[in-house]
Amino acid sequence: ASVRVGEGSPFVVEADEFGDNFLNYHPAVAIVTNVEMDHPDYFADREAVLDSFTRFVRGMGTDERIDGGRLLVCAAADAGIDDLVARLDGWRGRVVRYGPAGEVAATGVDLAGEGMRFSLFERTFESSLAGEHNVLNATAALAVARELGAPVDALVHGLRTFTGAGRRMELIADTA
């Protein structure tokens, strides 16, 4: 299932910029992995994409647990992220860059074998998911969860037991 009922107010939504759909949400925390010209059937050009992301960030809510709002952006080379951040003068939240060149970065990354292992928050995290992009995704998700008060032990267990989203990396057929 794509939904799990829990307790408390935080919840996670994967929001899409297509049709400006993400403008319907006003989260206190958001993760932006990249900003690029996507959905040419909706956006006229790159400037329109940037305008949409800027409206999304400026429309974010706040949460007293994090003293306002947080925008986590990937610190990897992404001109769209840099352009978005440059447009946020006067925004009431805090921008946190994650990834190897960011404020929050996994260290000791080991992608050998099946899955990954890395250190973050002075703990070792493991996952059956593979690839540098999954290290980045995990780093951002773990940083948000920790900032909202999730215990690090729960995060270690959660990542180790997370099998990934359905239909991703799923074997459909073996014709050999």
C-alpha beads as a LAMMPS data file, in Angstrom:
LAMMPS data file: protein, C-alpha beads

176 atoms
175 bonds

1 atom types
1 bond types

-500.0 500.0 xlo xhi
-500.0 500.0 ylo yhi
-500.0 500.0 zlo zhi

Masses

1 110.0

Atoms # bond

1 1 1 0.000 0.000 0.000
2 1 1 1.103 3.566 -0.524
3 1 1 -0.459 4.753 2.743
4 1 1 0.255 3.755 6.325
5 1 1 -1.827 5.112 9.163
6 1 1 0.176 6.172 12.187
7 1 1 -0.145 8.510 15.109
8 1 1 0.626 12.200 15.277
9 1 1 0.554 14.997 12.778
10 1 1 3.607 14.509 10.507
11 1 1 2.985 12.758 7.232
12 1 1 4.873 12.341 3.988
13 1 1 3.626 13.172 0.509
14 1 1 5.501 12.762 -2.751
15 1 1 4.294 15.863 -4.552
16 1 1 4.666 16.503 -8.265
17 1 1 5.069 19.873 -9.924
18 1 1 3.049 18.800 -12.997
19 1 1 0.007 21.023 -13.327
20 1 1 1.256 22.937 -10.283
21 1 1 -0.257 20.127 -8.214
22 1 1 2.246 20.621 -5.407
23 1 1 0.944 24.141 -4.838
24 1 1 -2.001 22.509 -3.028
25 1 1 0.355 21.538 -0.183
26 1 1 1.849 23.854 2.418
27 1 1 4.357 21.696 4.289
28 1 1 6.679 22.965 6.989
29 1 1 9.433 20.769 5.541
30 1 1 10.138 19.927 1.912
31 1 1 12.865 18.046 0.089
32 1 1 13.708 19.168 -3.436
33 1 1 15.983 16.713 -5.220
34 1 1 16.318 18.736 -8.435
35 1 1 14.712 21.498 -10.468
36 1 1 14.794 20.895 -14.179
37 1 1 12.712 21.442 -17.281
38 1 1 10.231 18.637 -17.010
39 1 1 6.644 18.258 -18.180
40 1 1 6.948 20.349 -21.358
41 1 1 3.292 19.554 -21.924
42 1 1 2.517 21.885 -19.002
43 1 1 5.477 24.237 -18.483
44 1 1 6.347 26.621 -21.307
45 1 1 10.030 26.785 -20.380
46 1 1 12.588 26.472 -17.575
47 1 1 11.580 29.871 -16.189
48 1 1 8.013 28.618 -15.706
49 1 1 9.334 25.601 -13.776
50 1 1 11.416 27.869 -11.538
51 1 1 8.442 30.179 -10.963
52 1 1 6.343 27.200 -9.893
53 1 1 8.983 25.889 -7.458
54 1 1 9.456 29.398 -6.054
55 1 1 5.708 29.728 -5.405
56 1 1 5.741 26.294 -3.735
57 1 1 8.569 27.206 -1.353
58 1 1 7.172 30.648 -0.561
59 1 1 3.812 28.981 0.208
60 1 1 5.286 26.555 2.718
61 1 1 3.950 26.494 6.264
62 1 1 5.847 26.509 9.528
63 1 1 6.279 24.146 12.465
64 1 1 7.386 25.216 15.922
65 1 1 9.347 21.967 16.383
66 1 1 11.802 23.156 13.743
67 1 1 11.518 26.858 14.537
68 1 1 9.849 27.714 11.238
69 1 1 10.234 25.916 7.930
70 1 1 12.929 23.822 6.269
71 1 1 13.786 23.308 2.651
72 1 1 16.279 20.518 2.054
73 1 1 17.924 20.762 -1.341
74 1 1 20.404 18.417 -2.932
75 1 1 23.920 19.871 -2.855
76 1 1 24.897 18.017 -6.050
77 1 1 25.596 20.161 -9.094
78 1 1 22.114 21.267 -10.137
79 1 1 21.755 24.688 -11.704
80 1 1 18.001 24.578 -11.080
81 1 1 18.491 24.152 -7.319
82 1 1 20.994 27.014 -7.278
83 1 1 18.599 29.253 -9.212
84 1 1 15.710 28.348 -6.892
85 1 1 17.718 29.123 -3.751
86 1 1 18.830 32.439 -5.262
87 1 1 15.158 33.443 -5.575
88 1 1 14.385 32.888 -1.890
89 1 1 15.660 36.152 -0.380
90 1 1 13.370 37.087 2.478
91 1 1 11.861 33.597 2.788
92 1 1 11.109 32.887 6.443
93 1 1 12.494 29.333 6.420
94 1 1 15.959 27.804 6.413
95 1 1 17.616 26.116 3.431
96 1 1 19.686 23.019 4.254
97 1 1 21.846 21.430 1.575
98 1 1 22.312 17.668 1.755
99 1 1 24.727 15.362 -0.041
100 1 1 28.530 15.145 -0.283
101 1 1 28.986 18.915 -0.592
102 1 1 26.224 19.822 1.854
103 1 1 25.669 20.544 5.519
104 1 1 24.190 17.067 6.002
105 1 1 26.287 14.390 4.324
106 1 1 26.624 10.622 4.526
107 1 1 30.212 9.487 5.020
108 1 1 31.979 6.180 4.543
109 1 1 29.577 5.277 1.749
110 1 1 29.925 1.644 0.665
111 1 1 27.958 0.611 -2.426
112 1 1 29.682 -2.765 -2.817
113 1 1 27.462 -5.816 -3.068
114 1 1 23.707 -5.548 -2.955
115 1 1 22.574 -2.423 -1.208
116 1 1 24.400 0.333 0.598
117 1 1 25.991 1.237 3.907
118 1 1 26.963 4.681 5.188
119 1 1 27.434 6.752 8.326
120 1 1 25.257 9.662 9.349
121 1 1 24.609 11.230 12.772
122 1 1 27.490 9.133 14.137
123 1 1 25.594 5.924 13.330
124 1 1 25.838 3.289 10.601
125 1 1 22.874 2.909 8.262
126 1 1 22.258 -0.015 5.899
127 1 1 19.732 -0.576 3.148
128 1 1 18.981 -3.185 0.510
129 1 1 18.532 -0.336 -1.999
130 1 1 21.532 0.358 -4.194
131 1 1 22.987 3.422 -5.851
132 1 1 24.291 6.859 -5.007
133 1 1 20.856 8.375 -5.660
134 1 1 19.424 6.208 -2.886
135 1 1 22.157 7.393 -0.498
136 1 1 21.091 10.965 -1.297
137 1 1 17.392 10.178 -0.894
138 1 1 18.003 8.367 2.396
139 1 1 20.191 11.198 3.703
140 1 1 17.444 13.754 3.057
141 1 1 14.677 11.593 4.541
142 1 1 16.744 10.734 7.622
143 1 1 17.672 14.390 8.166
144 1 1 14.012 15.432 8.075
145 1 1 12.910 12.624 10.389
146 1 1 15.670 13.396 12.880
147 1 1 14.891 17.106 12.828
148 1 1 11.238 16.306 13.594
149 1 1 12.317 14.271 16.608
150 1 1 12.452 10.659 15.403
151 1 1 14.862 8.586 17.517
152 1 1 18.030 7.632 15.626
153 1 1 17.606 3.941 16.593
154 1 1 14.199 3.956 14.890
155 1 1 15.745 5.528 11.790
156 1 1 18.488 2.879 11.639
157 1 1 15.856 0.124 11.871
158 1 1 13.486 1.849 9.451
159 1 1 16.049 2.211 6.688
160 1 1 17.380 -1.320 7.179
161 1 1 13.872 -2.788 6.786
162 1 1 12.636 -0.461 4.005
163 1 1 12.352 -2.463 0.788
164 1 1 11.662 0.445 -1.535
165 1 1 8.614 1.707 -3.348
166 1 1 6.477 -0.766 -5.234
167 1 1 7.126 -1.147 -8.966
168 1 1 10.653 0.267 -8.660
169 1 1 13.439 -2.143 -9.555
170 1 1 10.813 -4.874 -9.794
171 1 1 11.655 -7.928 -11.922
172 1 1 8.805 -8.284 -14.410
173 1 1 10.136 -11.110 -16.540
174 1 1 13.222 -13.256 -16.994
175 1 1 13.362 -14.422 -20.593
176 1 1 16.794 -16.004 -20.443

Bonds

1 1 1 2
2 1 2 3
3 1 3 4
4 1 4 5
5 1 5 6
6 1 6 7
7 1 7 8
8 1 8 9
9 1 9 10
10 1 10 11
11 1 11 12
12 1 12 13
13 1 13 14
14 1 14 15
15 1 15 16
16 1 16 17
17 1 17 18
18 1 18 19
19 1 19 20
20 1 20 21
21 1 21 22
22 1 22 23
23 1 23 24
24 1 24 25
25 1 25 26
26 1 26 27
27 1 27 28
28 1 28 29
29 1 29 30
30 1 30 31
31 1 31 32
32 1 32 33
33 1 33 34
34 1 34 35
35 1 35 36
36 1 36 37
37 1 37 38
38 1 38 39
39 1 39 40
40 1 40 41
41 1 41 42
42 1 42 43
43 1 43 44
44 1 44 45
45 1 45 46
46 1 46 47
47 1 47 48
48 1 48 49
49 1 49 50
50 1 50 51
51 1 51 52
52 1 52 53
53 1 53 54
54 1 54 55
55 1 55 56
56 1 56 57
57 1 57 58
58 1 58 59
59 1 59 60
60 1 60 61
61 1 61 62
62 1 62 63
63 1 63 64
64 1 64 65
65 1 65 66
66 1 66 67
67 1 67 68
68 1 68 69
69 1 69 70
70 1 70 71
71 1 71 72
72 1 72 73
73 1 73 74
74 1 74 75
75 1 75 76
76 1 76 77
77 1 77 78
78 1 78 79
79 1 79 80
80 1 80 81
81 1 81 82
82 1 82 83
83 1 83 84
84 1 84 85
85 1 85 86
86 1 86 87
87 1 87 88
88 1 88 89
89 1 89 90
90 1 90 91
91 1 91 92
92 1 92 93
93 1 93 94
94 1 94 95
95 1 95 96
96 1 96 97
97 1 97 98
98 1 98 99
99 1 99 100
100 1 100 101
101 1 101 102
102 1 102 103
103 1 103 104
104 1 104 105
105 1 105 106
106 1 106 107
107 1 107 108
108 1 108 109
109 1 109 110
110 1 110 111
111 1 111 112
112 1 112 113
113 1 113 114
114 1 114 115
115 1 115 116
116 1 116 117
117 1 117 118
118 1 118 119
119 1 119 120
120 1 120 121
121 1 121 122
122 1 122 123
123 1 123 124
124 1 124 125
125 1 125 126
126 1 126 127
127 1 127 128
128 1 128 129
129 1 129 130
130 1 130 131
131 1 131 132
132 1 132 133
133 1 133 134
134 1 134 135
135 1 135 136
136 1 136 137
137 1 137 138
138 1 138 139
139 1 139 140
140 1 140 141
141 1 141 142
142 1 142 143
143 1 143 144
144 1 144 145
145 1 145 146
146 1 146 147
147 1 147 148
148 1 148 149
149 1 149 150
150 1 150 151
151 1 151 152
152 1 152 153
153 1 153 154
154 1 154 155
155 1 155 156
156 1 156 157
157 1 157 158
158 1 158 159
159 1 159 160
160 1 160 161
161 1 161 162
162 1 162 163
163 1 163 164
164 1 164 165
165 1 165 166
166 1 166 167
167 1 167 168
168 1 168 169
169 1 169 170
170 1 170 171
171 1 171 172
172 1 172 173
173 1 173 174
174 1 174 175
175 1 175 176
